[in-house]
């Protein structure tokens, strides 16, 4: 060993130092390969093709360096080193092989390497678990032991692309296990090069995709079995999946819709604006139901439109956020609602005139227009008069909401200051509040704000909210009103100190004739239409309304309207269309 060292001009100490330095450099490179390999398999499993391709590039560079070191004798590298065949070089090679083997064994995925003739040269425990062959059974055999006959052209294609210096992306295919069963696998391919940089083989990192395929198939069957239409779009709005019900609803075949923009299913007038809304939904995705307080429409292939309800559900995948849309045709429901509304409207009109006459006559009798009546008779007349007034209010509310929903009510939109109108509504509601022992006050810190609204309808909204709050407040409590203004909107909040809204009633709070406690409403004159009218008017004013539990008990109802300038600049249509994201 000394003689060999002497012929290169180095003494034993120098040779040993060079050996240690070479071993250290080799170990660093080998460790880098192992880390990159482990990171690559994780990337394949978690981040998908894009990340695994980046990892493959890193791995390729490191593998070339490490393979060159492992392929050459340890006595011939770079500058000072030890002679080939020495104990030190054999020890270093043995240690390197042990480290490389440990790295391969620690990877959960299948790692297999092949030469250019597709002969297996390496086979880790992950491959044993996936395919059932031991390393001894696989190494030295052709890839045909795991590649089905109808998939063998893939090997030639992979080799050809690598020879041409092309990247081979991740792909999904089928492989055969030792027991001859076929499994779905996802493979990542990386090249192996020799010291000179020439292609000497390739490797694959694979994972079992059978379970994933089973989950996907179960999902597909569930989607197909759904009675509602279901479709899925990607970030760009392109349709990537749909069920048979979507084909039936819209009149398109699956092939005609896959890859098309979802706007193809919208009325023409809504498409341009929908692109902007869809982009906003992708930035802040959340599961939500569309169409609350609005009419949504879809467009069939023949150009006809129909009313729909749509639910949106974001789905996070390795390829990004996808949006699952559930579409229900509500044409029949709308038809039934229309018939019901027509019936109620007809009955209301027919009853209004005679009821007004009856109420007026009872008022005259209660006012002793026919002379003083006995107390028992007067008591019965008073009850009848109050009930007739309640029926008149009910009929008026029914007619109001029917007219608004049919578009017969003309809104005279003006630039109005909110605070004076709120104070006007408070004064109009004060006698009713005092009759129930409830006080009303406006928060002194309430701001002034200008909105674009019909003054009379706005006062009706606030009056209905105040009436609702007064009715549900116990005697001795107060109803508080506040106004807050931001740059884009003005919010009016009405807070009561009542029992609050039961959890099982909150979803129905704005429905017609909805009453959490019908007995209490009858005693205090409620019709169950006040909040429904509020919702209808606020929607026509392009605003929003909602409620929340108040701290310490009670409920806070609020109405939020666009500030004057925002309302003037707004270009959104009153009726929004299908898939309003």
ZIKA-V417342 format. One line per field, one symbol per residue. phi: phi as a letter, one per 30 degrees, with the letter a starting at -180 (. if undefined). Layout:
phi->???
This chain:
phi->.ddddddcibdedddddddddddddddddddddddddddddddddccjeddddddddddddddddddddddcdddbchcdacddidddddddddddddddddddddddddbbcbddciddcaaceddeddcidddddcdjcddddbcdedcddeddddddddddiddcddbcacbcdddidcbdbccccbdbbdddiddclabbcbbdcddddddddddddddddddcdbbbbcediddcaacdddeddcicdeddcejdddddcceedcddddeddddddddbdadaccjdibccbcbdddjdcbdbcbccbdbdbddjdccccccbdceddddddddddddddddddddddddddddddddddddidcjdceeeddddddddddddddddddddddddddddddidddccdbdbdddeddddddddcdeddddciccbbceedddcacbcadeddddddddddddddddccdejcbcccbbbbcdcabcccbccbddiceedcddcdcddidbdbddddddcidcicedddedddddddicbbaaaddeijjbccbbbcddeddddddbdddccceidc
